[in-house]
């Protein structure tokens, strides 16, 4: 028998009624133990800065280290091309930028899970490029060029979506911190970090250097509804 397999806790009807005066909490713990035993590989939920499960709301993606690490995320053009828009980072640590939403994770549970493929979308209603703002990894023309994170179409639109799936992993040494990863083969994961491009602008890109983020709730009044028109 596999020593790592946990048998569900069992108890008979007569045994339950024999101990009628047991605190109701006993039954709750019993049910919880049985559930966890039956699902040994259950995914861990991603938590926000309040310690709450992340699910279908909007969340600011902020550096786990406050200060010189910069602020939240934004959308801006690169160079002379107005479109597409790229995901970047605000310079000021007090600027939370644009929040994101998570969707389409494989494991259908009531929270965003760690280490599962999911889509990330900038939560803004309109951009000058008149398209959705889902995260996509750009195809670098060579192994020596940087793959940036760009805003693109809904991955469910029929296009090859392999470059639109990301994973969230816990960051060691940071109580609330996480790493965002790109895992094209469900392994061989690459960090999504902050890279300063040739224009001196902070962008999200695939990087060998991990960048720890935290997720902070964004209220409805804070979620941006104005068109994004930055050109950098």
Beta strands, then each sheet from edge to edge (+ up, - down):
strand 1: 58-63
strand 2: 73-78
strand 3: 81-89
strand 4: 100-103
strand 5: 119-122
strand 6: 134-137
strand 7: 149-152
strand 8: 167-170
strand 9: 178-182
strand 10: 190-196
strand 11: 202-207
strand 12: 213-218
sheet 1: 1+ 12-
sheet 2: 2+ 3-
sheet 3: 4+ 5-
sheet 4: 6+ 7-
sheet 5: 8+ 9- 10+ 11-
end
